[in-house]
Amino acid sequence: MTAIQRAKIIERALEIQLVEANSIKFEDCWLRDHCRCTSCYHADTFQRAIHILEIPDSKIVSMEYDETQITIIWDDDHKSVYEASFLAQFDYTKWSDGRKLKPIYWHGDEIAGKVTRINVDKFLNTTDGAKRVFQSLLDYGVALIEEVDATLEATEVVCKALGGVQHTIFGGMWKFTTRADHADTAYTNLPLALHNDSTYFTESTGLQILHCLEHSNGEGGETTLVDGFYGANRLRSEIPADYTFLTTFNIEAEYLEDGHHHKYSAPIIKTDTKSGDLVQIRYNVYDRSSMAFASSDECRSYYRSLRSLGRYYEDTKNQWQFKLKPGTVMVIDNFRVLHGRTGFTGTRILGGSYVSRSDWLDRARVLGLIQ
């Protein structure tokens, strides 16, 4: 139980000391904004009832407290009551740390025994199964769901349970083989270098779901995965100048086909502006636009840094390669994990979809895995 040990007013702020915890200071403007009375807050919708421009710039007149709550009287006679458990959430260190994702970096096939592999029925029908899948995605960026019927319809059921089908120019659920339905190298039997998808979208697709529905009369087509965060972290420690360039310089990606022209420009390595933590990798050698540069140094930094990062991704010691077979649905975090494949022969049909990042993180929060 969270208990208030003491509380005092310091100028225009309230400082509280919780039992066995750090002291927390709240400015009066924050406290008034977070009043939870019925005139200030709609408890049924979890939304404020007052516009920020209507919040009075009032001062604290008096304060009383016990172990469970604090009562404040304001200079306009308004009364606010704050539960200790509510205030305890806003210790800044704990609050900010609780909102960080904590990926576990990996390289090579060491990851094979760590990612979740789970029967589809357990994933779909049990909370524990769902938690295992989403925790694996949070930790490693990969999960494998097994014994799925080799149909697009069965794959769609999995996609919906992961957060819902994200529609793009490729459709909602899609199949692809060597028939060139779109202007994309994936629609061939050529090898695919490691890459992130949809770097040309304003918001890249979140999860990528792939299911090999058929591979007959041929061989090859092994899936290759690499942890984009591992490579970026290596670059940060070993070639910091190239890391800095890729986190600050906007590199344009583009997709062109009849009736579509997508384009987006952003750093290849996106980091949190405050903590510096890795947020997203958008590395794709196929989708790079032709660019003009402000100087010779900028141009040479562009080529040097992309090659530096690419060497980590193309190093086979950092890659996990396996054969994706009918019945196993592969789920990867497209903000983090790069995927590719070897060339193949015969008839190979893949089905799958995307799930937006907002939607799959929503499921992870509902499951209590993140805040």
Secondary structure, DSSP 8 states (H G I E B T S, - for coil): ---EEEEEEETTEEEEEETTS-EEEEEHHHHHHT--STTTEETTTTEESS-GGGS----EEEEEE-SSEEEEEETTS-EEEEEHHHHHTT-HHHHHHHTS-------GGGGGGTSEEEEHHHHHH-HHHHHHHHHHHHHHSEEEEES--SSHHHHHHHHHHTT--B-BTTBSSEEESSS-SSSSGGGSSS-EEEE-S-TTSSS--SEEEEEEEEEES--B--EEEEEHHHHHHHHHHH-HHHHHHHHHS-EEEEEEETTEEEEEEE-SEEE-TTT--EEEE---SSSB-----SSHHHHHHHHHHHHHHHHHHH-GGGEEEE---TT-EEEEETTTEEEEE--B-SEEEEEEEEE-HHHHHHHHHHTTS--
